[in-house]
Amino acid sequence: MKILLVEDEKKVASFIKRGLEEEYYTVDVAFDGKSGRELALSQEYDLIILDIMLPFINGITLLKTIRENKISTPVLLLTARQSVESKVEGLDSGADDYLTKPFAFEELLARIRALLRRKESEKSLSLRAADLVMDLQTHSVTRNGLAISLTPKEYAVLEFLLRNKNKVISRTRLSEHVYDYHFDTDTNVIDVYINKLRNKIDKDFDRQILFTIRGVGYSIKDN
Ligand code: CA
C-alpha cells in the first residue's frame, strides 16, 4: 500500500513516514502543497494524508484540486486547527476523515486501516492465489498452511502482485509502487526481490504461481 504524506513540519513528517514504513506501507513525502499536488496528480496512491496549513498551496485547496481531477483516493486531513468550521470545510471539500494534531500514532494507524478497508470494494481481509494466503491484518503469509516469512519489501511486492492477480505488472510500475520517489528506479533491484520471493513462495511447492513475462514484467497467476 502506497501513501502520500503532505506535511511541512519535517520532524512530524519523518516520524509519520518511519512509523508507517514499520507497518509495511510505502510512503512518499511532500513538504509543501505544490510538490504535494505534483505527486498527487502524477502518481498512484492508495491513501493521501494531507496537512491543512502548508506552504504555497494549503491542504484544502490541494484537496479540491485532487477531487477536481477525478482522483477518488481516500484523503485523511491533519491539522492543528480545532474549529468546527475547518473540519466541516475539509469534509465538504472531499476529505474522508479528519485527525487533529497532536494525535496518538495508534489512532492514525486505525484511521488509515479503516479508510483502506472502506476503499476495498470486497472488504476482504486477505488476498489469495491458489493455496497462498496473505492475511492483511497480521501481515502473515502462508502457502498450503505453511508459514512463509517475508521482509517488508518482499511483502509489499507480493501484495501488489496479489492485488493485481492474473494481470502482468511491469517492473517500473512495481518499483514505483514499492519504493518512494527518491528511489532511483533501478529495476534490477525488483528482480532481486522477485528471486527471493520465488525461492520462498514457489520453490518448494508443486504449482508455480509467480511468473516472469519476459520483457514485460511479472504476474501472480492462479488460473
Ligand atoms: Ca503545517
py3Dmol code that shows the C-alpha trace and the ligand (Angstrom):
import py3Dmol

protein = """\
ATOM      1  CA  MET A   1       0.000   0.000   0.000  1.00  0.00           C
ATOM      2  CA  LYS A   2       1.405   3.337  -1.028  1.00  0.00           C
ATOM      3  CA  ILE A   3       0.660   6.515   0.884  1.00  0.00           C
ATOM      4  CA  LEU A   4       1.342  10.157   0.034  1.00  0.00           C
ATOM      5  CA  LEU A   5       2.044  12.320   3.065  1.00  0.00           C
ATOM      6  CA  VAL A   6       1.943  16.095   2.581  1.00  0.00           C
ATOM      7  CA  GLU A   7       3.314  17.706   5.737  1.00  0.00           C
ATOM      8  CA  ASP A   8       5.621  20.721   6.036  1.00  0.00           C
ATOM      9  CA  GLU A   9       6.874  20.042   9.572  1.00  0.00           C
ATOM     10  CA  LYS A  10       9.901  17.904   8.781  1.00  0.00           C
ATOM     11  CA  LYS A  11      10.062  16.238  12.182  1.00  0.00           C
ATOM     12  CA  VAL A  12       6.399  15.271  12.130  1.00  0.00           C
ATOM     13  CA  ALA A  13       6.725  14.065   8.534  1.00  0.00           C
ATOM     14  CA  SER A  14       9.732  11.847   9.215  1.00  0.00           C
ATOM     15  CA  PHE A  15       8.120  10.456  12.368  1.00  0.00           C
ATOM     16  CA  ILE A  16       4.958   9.509  10.471  1.00  0.00           C
ATOM     17  CA  LYS A  17       6.908   8.135   7.497  1.00  0.00           C
ATOM     18  CA  ARG A  18       9.101   5.945   9.684  1.00  0.00           C
ATOM     19  CA  GLY A  19       6.138   4.680  11.692  1.00  0.00           C
ATOM     20  CA  LEU A  20       4.153   3.829   8.575  1.00  0.00           C
ATOM     21  CA  GLU A  21       7.091   2.050   6.958  1.00  0.00           C
ATOM     22  CA  GLU A  22       7.350  -0.143  10.029  1.00  0.00           C
ATOM     23  CA  GLU A  23       3.741  -1.077   9.313  1.00  0.00           C
ATOM     24  CA  TYR A  24       4.639  -2.193   5.772  1.00  0.00           C
ATOM     25  CA  TYR A  25       3.370   0.921   3.978  1.00  0.00           C
ATOM     26  CA  THR A  26       5.399   2.690   1.308  1.00  0.00           C
ATOM     27  CA  VAL A  27       5.415   6.448   1.885  1.00  0.00           C
ATOM     28  CA  ASP A  28       6.172   9.437  -0.355  1.00  0.00           C
ATOM     29  CA  VAL A  29       6.565  12.739   1.496  1.00  0.00           C
ATOM     30  CA  ALA A  30       5.982  16.220   0.081  1.00  0.00           C
ATOM     31  CA  PHE A  31       6.925  19.187   2.274  1.00  0.00           C
ATOM     32  CA  ASP A  32       4.693  21.773   0.611  1.00  0.00           C
ATOM     33  CA  GLY A  33       1.405  21.999  -1.257  1.00  0.00           C
ATOM     34  CA  LYS A  34       2.989  22.476  -4.666  1.00  0.00           C
ATOM     35  CA  SER A  35       5.109  19.343  -4.659  1.00  0.00           C
ATOM     36  CA  GLY A  36       2.211  17.542  -2.972  1.00  0.00           C
ATOM     37  CA  ARG A  37      -0.008  18.466  -5.905  1.00  0.00           C
ATOM     38  CA  GLU A  38       2.617  17.298  -8.380  1.00  0.00           C
ATOM     39  CA  LEU A  39       2.848  13.873  -6.744  1.00  0.00           C
ATOM     40  CA  ALA A  40      -0.888  13.505  -6.115  1.00  0.00           C
ATOM     41  CA  LEU A  41      -1.688  14.184  -9.764  1.00  0.00           C
ATOM     42  CA  SER A  42       1.108  12.098 -11.279  1.00  0.00           C
ATOM     43  CA  GLN A  43       1.414   9.002  -9.065  1.00  0.00           C
ATOM     44  CA  GLU A  44      -0.935   6.254  -7.970  1.00  0.00           C
ATOM     45  CA  TYR A  45      -1.630   6.218  -4.225  1.00  0.00           C
ATOM     46  CA  ASP A  46      -3.866   4.118  -2.011  1.00  0.00           C
ATOM     47  CA  LEU A  47      -4.256   6.925   0.511  1.00  0.00           C
ATOM     48  CA  ILE A  48      -3.277  10.591   0.916  1.00  0.00           C
ATOM     49  CA  ILE A  49      -2.556  12.215   4.283  1.00  0.00           C
ATOM     50  CA  LEU A  50      -2.819  15.977   3.991  1.00  0.00           C
ATOM     51  CA  ASP A  51      -1.828  18.649   6.459  1.00  0.00           C
ATOM     52  CA  ILE A  52      -4.030  21.763   6.099  1.00  0.00           C
ATOM     53  CA  MET A  53      -1.553  24.567   6.824  1.00  0.00           C
ATOM     54  CA  LEU A  54       1.045  24.167   4.070  1.00  0.00           C
ATOM     55  CA  PRO A  55       3.380  26.498   2.157  1.00  0.00           C
ATOM     56  CA  PHE A  56       2.323  27.586  -1.394  1.00  0.00           C
ATOM     57  CA  ILE A  57      -0.969  25.696  -1.595  1.00  0.00           C
ATOM     58  CA  ASN A  58      -2.935  24.851   1.529  1.00  0.00           C
ATOM     59  CA  GLY A  59      -4.361  21.409   2.179  1.00  0.00           C
ATOM     60  CA  ILE A  60      -7.981  22.333   1.482  1.00  0.00           C
ATOM     61  CA  THR A  61      -7.139  23.875  -1.920  1.00  0.00           C
ATOM     62  CA  LEU A  62      -4.966  20.888  -2.764  1.00  0.00           C
ATOM     63  CA  LEU A  63      -7.779  18.544  -1.788  1.00  0.00           C
ATOM     64  CA  LYS A  64     -10.204  20.400  -4.056  1.00  0.00           C
ATOM     65  CA  THR A  65      -7.698  20.117  -6.929  1.00  0.00           C
ATOM     66  CA  ILE A  66      -7.326  16.385  -6.308  1.00  0.00           C
ATOM     67  CA  ARG A  67     -11.100  15.879  -6.441  1.00  0.00           C
ATOM     68  CA  GLU A  68     -11.467  18.165  -9.492  1.00  0.00           C
ATOM     69  CA  ASN A  69      -9.019  15.849 -11.237  1.00  0.00           C
ATOM     70  CA  LYS A  70     -11.374  12.934 -10.524  1.00  0.00           C
ATOM     71  CA  ILE A  71      -8.928  11.255  -8.176  1.00  0.00           C
ATOM     72  CA  SER A  72     -11.027   9.409  -5.606  1.00  0.00           C
ATOM     73  CA  THR A  73      -8.142   8.203  -3.402  1.00  0.00           C
ATOM     74  CA  PRO A  74      -9.152   8.403   0.277  1.00  0.00           C
ATOM     75  CA  VAL A  75      -7.845  11.583   1.934  1.00  0.00           C
ATOM     76  CA  LEU A  76      -7.160  11.976   5.640  1.00  0.00           C
ATOM     77  CA  LEU A  77      -6.720  15.589   6.749  1.00  0.00           C
ATOM     78  CA  LEU A  78      -4.307  16.500   9.524  1.00  0.00           C
ATOM     79  CA  THR A  79      -4.473  19.818  11.248  1.00  0.00           C
ATOM     80  CA  ALA A  80      -3.710  21.740  14.373  1.00  0.00           C
ATOM     81  CA  ARG A  81      -6.895  23.715  13.894  1.00  0.00           C
ATOM     82  CA  GLN A  82      -9.672  22.539  16.115  1.00  0.00           C
ATOM     83  CA  SER A  83     -12.531  24.678  14.945  1.00  0.00           C
ATOM     84  CA  VAL A  84     -15.718  23.047  13.762  1.00  0.00           C
ATOM     85  CA  GLU A  85     -15.726  25.211  10.598  1.00  0.00           C
ATOM     86  CA  SER A  86     -12.386  23.914   9.354  1.00  0.00           C
ATOM     87  CA  LYS A  87     -13.492  20.322   9.898  1.00  0.00           C
ATOM     88  CA  VAL A  88     -16.709  20.950   8.000  1.00  0.00           C
ATOM     89  CA  GLU A  89     -14.838  22.748   5.219  1.00  0.00           C
ATOM     90  CA  GLY A  90     -12.408  19.844   4.920  1.00  0.00           C
ATOM     91  CA  LEU A  91     -15.113  17.207   4.765  1.00  0.00           C
ATOM     92  CA  ASP A  92     -17.156  19.294   2.322  1.00  0.00           C
ATOM     93  CA  SER A  93     -14.087  19.575   0.102  1.00  0.00           C
ATOM     94  CA  GLY A  94     -13.913  15.821  -0.266  1.00  0.00           C
ATOM     95  CA  ALA A  95     -11.891  14.594   2.711  1.00  0.00           C
ATOM     96  CA  ASP A  96     -12.781  11.143   4.010  1.00  0.00           C
ATOM     97  CA  ASP A  97     -11.589  11.635   7.550  1.00  0.00           C
ATOM     98  CA  TYR A  98     -10.048  14.161   9.850  1.00  0.00           C
ATOM     99  CA  LEU A  99      -7.424  13.990  12.606  1.00  0.00           C
ATOM    100  CA  THR A 100      -6.479  16.873  14.906  1.00  0.00           C
ATOM    101  CA  LYS A 101      -2.848  17.289  15.995  1.00  0.00           C
ATOM    102  CA  PRO A 102      -1.427  16.172  18.301  1.00  0.00           C
ATOM    103  CA  PHE A 103      -2.685  12.646  17.820  1.00  0.00           C
ATOM    104  CA  ALA A 104      -1.660   9.215  19.002  1.00  0.00           C
ATOM    105  CA  PHE A 105       0.107   7.263  16.272  1.00  0.00           C
ATOM    106  CA  GLU A 106      -2.105   4.268  17.051  1.00  0.00           C
ATOM    107  CA  GLU A 107      -5.148   6.369  16.186  1.00  0.00           C
ATOM    108  CA  LEU A 108      -3.610   7.443  12.887  1.00  0.00           C
ATOM    109  CA  LEU A 109      -2.964   3.778  12.054  1.00  0.00           C
ATOM    110  CA  ALA A 110      -6.518   2.776  12.965  1.00  0.00           C
ATOM    111  CA  ARG A 111      -7.983   5.510  10.765  1.00  0.00           C
ATOM    112  CA  ILE A 112      -5.714   4.574   7.871  1.00  0.00           C
ATOM    113  CA  ARG A 113      -6.788   0.936   8.170  1.00  0.00           C
ATOM    114  CA  ALA A 114     -10.445   1.965   8.268  1.00  0.00           C
ATOM    115  CA  LEU A 115     -10.101   4.156   5.154  1.00  0.00           C
ATOM    116  CA  LEU A 116      -8.233   1.460   3.232  1.00  0.00           C
ATOM    117  CA  ARG A 117     -10.853  -1.119   4.217  1.00  0.00           C
ATOM    118  CA  ARG A 118     -13.621   1.168   3.055  1.00  0.00           C
ATOM    119  CA  LYS A 119     -11.786   1.604  -0.243  1.00  0.00           C
ATOM    120  CA  GLU A 120     -11.571  -2.109  -0.905  1.00  0.00           C
ATOM    121  CA  SER A 121     -14.811  -2.991  -2.559  1.00  0.00           C
ATOM    122  CA  GLU A 122     -14.821  -6.589  -1.424  1.00  0.00           C
ATOM    123  CA  LYS A 123     -13.727  -5.650   2.100  1.00  0.00           C
ATOM    124  CA  SER A 124     -11.585  -8.725   2.165  1.00  0.00           C
ATOM    125  CA  LEU A 125      -9.106  -9.185   4.950  1.00  0.00           C
ATOM    126  CA  SER A 126      -6.905 -11.498   2.977  1.00  0.00           C
ATOM    127  CA  LEU A 127      -5.543 -11.963  -0.526  1.00  0.00           C
ATOM    128  CA  ARG A 128      -5.210 -15.354  -2.168  1.00  0.00           C
ATOM    129  CA  ALA A 129      -3.641 -17.097  -5.119  1.00  0.00           C
ATOM    130  CA  ALA A 130      -4.021 -20.872  -5.319  1.00  0.00           C
ATOM    131  CA  ASP A 131      -3.128 -22.119  -1.809  1.00  0.00           C
ATOM    132  CA  LEU A 132      -1.191 -18.978  -0.887  1.00  0.00           C
ATOM    133  CA  VAL A 133      -2.954 -16.711   1.625  1.00  0.00           C
ATOM    134  CA  MET A 134      -1.845 -13.235   2.700  1.00  0.00           C
ATOM    135  CA  ASP A 135      -3.527 -12.001   5.878  1.00  0.00           C
ATOM    136  CA  LEU A 136      -3.763  -8.207   5.560  1.00  0.00           C
ATOM    137  CA  GLN A 137      -4.335  -7.694   9.273  1.00  0.00           C
ATOM    138  CA  THR A 138      -1.438  -9.706  10.687  1.00  0.00           C
ATOM    139  CA  HIS A 139       0.828  -9.476   7.596  1.00  0.00           C
ATOM    140  CA  SER A 140       1.304 -13.217   7.750  1.00  0.00           C
ATOM    141  CA  VAL A 141       1.695 -15.257   4.583  1.00  0.00           C
ATOM    142  CA  THR A 142       1.088 -18.978   4.300  1.00  0.00           C
ATOM    143  CA  ARG A 143       1.209 -21.437   1.465  1.00  0.00           C
ATOM    144  CA  ASN A 144      -0.562 -24.751   1.824  1.00  0.00           C
ATOM    145  CA  GLY A 145      -0.830 -23.861   5.517  1.00  0.00           C
ATOM    146  CA  LEU A 146       2.936 -23.390   5.943  1.00  0.00           C
ATOM    147  CA  ALA A 147       4.097 -20.037   7.315  1.00  0.00           C
ATOM    148  CA  ILE A 148       6.348 -18.034   4.969  1.00  0.00           C
ATOM    149  CA  SER A 149       8.488 -15.300   6.461  1.00  0.00           C
ATOM    150  CA  LEU A 150       8.897 -12.210   4.269  1.00  0.00           C
ATOM    151  CA  THR A 151      10.736  -8.907   4.687  1.00  0.00           C
ATOM    152  CA  PRO A 152       8.586  -5.738   4.420  1.00  0.00           C
ATOM    153  CA  LYS A 153       9.756  -5.099   0.829  1.00  0.00           C
ATOM    154  CA  GLU A 154       9.142  -8.703  -0.253  1.00  0.00           C
ATOM    155  CA  TYR A 155       5.707  -8.448   1.349  1.00  0.00           C
ATOM    156  CA  ALA A 156       4.979  -5.186  -0.500  1.00  0.00           C
ATOM    157  CA  VAL A 157       5.993  -6.708  -3.848  1.00  0.00           C
ATOM    158  CA  LEU A 158       3.847  -9.776  -3.222  1.00  0.00           C
ATOM    159  CA  GLU A 159       0.884  -7.710  -2.014  1.00  0.00           C
ATOM    160  CA  PHE A 160       0.891  -5.543  -5.132  1.00  0.00           C
ATOM    161  CA  LEU A 161       1.088  -8.581  -7.406  1.00  0.00           C
ATOM    162  CA  LEU A 162      -1.725 -10.295  -5.485  1.00  0.00           C
ATOM    163  CA  ARG A 163      -3.925  -7.198  -5.723  1.00  0.00           C
ATOM    164  CA  ASN A 164      -3.373  -7.342  -9.469  1.00  0.00           C
ATOM    165  CA  LYS A 165      -3.668 -11.099  -9.715  1.00  0.00           C
ATOM    166  CA  ASN A 166      -3.669 -12.593 -13.226  1.00  0.00           C
ATOM    167  CA  LYS A 167      -2.515  -9.281 -14.691  1.00  0.00           C
ATOM    168  CA  VAL A 168       1.018  -8.564 -15.840  1.00  0.00           C
ATOM    169  CA  ILE A 169       2.734  -5.805 -13.867  1.00  0.00           C
ATOM    170  CA  SER A 170       5.742  -4.045 -15.375  1.00  0.00           C
ATOM    171  CA  ARG A 171       8.932  -3.763 -13.353  1.00  0.00           C
ATOM    172  CA  THR A 172       8.624   0.027 -13.494  1.00  0.00           C
ATOM    173  CA  ARG A 173       5.117   0.021 -12.070  1.00  0.00           C
ATOM    174  CA  LEU A 174       6.159  -2.460  -9.407  1.00  0.00           C
ATOM    175  CA  SER A 175       9.178  -0.416  -8.336  1.00  0.00           C
ATOM    176  CA  GLU A 176       7.122   2.802  -8.371  1.00  0.00           C
ATOM    177  CA  HIS A 177       4.647   1.178  -6.068  1.00  0.00           C
ATOM    178  CA  VAL A 178       7.127  -0.390  -3.687  1.00  0.00           C
ATOM    179  CA  TYR A 179       9.627   2.473  -3.416  1.00  0.00           C
ATOM    180  CA  ASP A 180       9.236   6.112  -2.575  1.00  0.00           C
ATOM    181  CA  TYR A 181      10.012   8.608  -5.304  1.00  0.00           C
ATOM    182  CA  HIS A 182      13.550   9.301  -4.071  1.00  0.00           C
ATOM    183  CA  PHE A 183      14.442   5.827  -5.191  1.00  0.00           C
ATOM    184  CA  ASP A 184      16.445   5.832  -8.379  1.00  0.00           C
ATOM    185  CA  THR A 185      14.393   3.376 -10.376  1.00  0.00           C
ATOM    186  CA  ASP A 186      16.975   0.691 -10.890  1.00  0.00           C
ATOM    187  CA  THR A 187      14.535  -2.041 -11.763  1.00  0.00           C
ATOM    188  CA  ASN A 188      17.240  -4.684 -11.252  1.00  0.00           C
ATOM    189  CA  VAL A 189      16.509  -4.411  -7.557  1.00  0.00           C
ATOM    190  CA  ILE A 190      12.970  -5.571  -8.276  1.00  0.00           C
ATOM    191  CA  ASP A 191      14.427  -8.665  -9.966  1.00  0.00           C
ATOM    192  CA  VAL A 192      16.359  -9.399  -6.788  1.00  0.00           C
ATOM    193  CA  TYR A 193      13.163  -9.206  -4.709  1.00  0.00           C
ATOM    194  CA  ILE A 194      11.303 -11.351  -7.202  1.00  0.00           C
ATOM    195  CA  ASN A 195      14.019 -14.021  -6.990  1.00  0.00           C
ATOM    196  CA  LYS A 196      13.914 -14.017  -3.201  1.00  0.00           C
ATOM    197  CA  LEU A 197      10.139 -14.174  -3.293  1.00  0.00           C
ATOM    198  CA  ARG A 198      10.200 -17.015  -5.786  1.00  0.00           C
ATOM    199  CA  ASN A 199      12.517 -19.007  -3.511  1.00  0.00           C
ATOM    200  CA  LYS A 200      10.131 -18.511  -0.631  1.00  0.00           C
ATOM    201  CA  ILE A 201       6.688 -18.903  -2.204  1.00  0.00           C
ATOM    202  CA  ASP A 202       7.246 -21.159  -5.214  1.00  0.00           C
ATOM    203  CA  LYS A 203      10.412 -23.234  -4.980  1.00  0.00           C
ATOM    204  CA  ASP A 204       9.236 -25.893  -2.540  1.00  0.00           C
ATOM    205  CA  PHE A 205       5.713 -26.200  -3.951  1.00  0.00           C
ATOM    206  CA  ASP A 206       4.307 -28.217  -6.839  1.00  0.00           C
ATOM    207  CA  ARG A 207       2.428 -25.458  -8.536  1.00  0.00           C
ATOM    208  CA  GLN A 208       4.092 -22.273  -9.738  1.00  0.00           C
ATOM    209  CA  ILE A 209       2.166 -19.040  -9.159  1.00  0.00           C
ATOM    210  CA  LEU A 210       4.808 -16.316  -9.706  1.00  0.00           C
ATOM    211  CA  PHE A 211       5.669 -15.875 -13.375  1.00  0.00           C
ATOM    212  CA  THR A 212       8.177 -13.751 -15.270  1.00  0.00           C
ATOM    213  CA  ILE A 213       6.792 -12.446 -18.526  1.00  0.00           C
ATOM    214  CA  ARG A 214       9.984 -11.829 -20.435  1.00  0.00           C
ATOM    215  CA  GLY A 215      10.468  -8.224 -21.482  1.00  0.00           C
ATOM    216  CA  VAL A 216       7.173  -7.184 -19.870  1.00  0.00           C
ATOM    217  CA  GLY A 217       7.111  -7.829 -16.147  1.00  0.00           C
ATOM    218  CA  TYR A 218       5.739 -10.176 -13.528  1.00  0.00           C
ATOM    219  CA  SER A 219       2.479 -11.833 -12.714  1.00  0.00           C
ATOM    220  CA  ILE A 220       0.877 -13.920  -9.968  1.00  0.00           C
ATOM    221  CA  LYS A 221      -1.407 -16.381 -11.708  1.00  0.00           C
ATOM    222  CA  ASP A 222      -3.830 -18.888 -10.327  1.00  0.00           C
ATOM    223  CA  ASN A 223      -5.927 -19.636 -13.364  1.00  0.00           C
TER     224      ASN A 223
END
"""
ligand_1 = """\
1
CA
Ca 1.609 22.531 8.603
"""
view = py3Dmol.view(width=600, height=400)
view.addModel(protein, "pdb")
view.setStyle({"model": 0}, {"cartoon": {"style": "trace"}})
view.addModel(ligand_1, "xyz")
view.setStyle({"model": 1}, {"stick": {}})
view.zoomTo()
view.show()
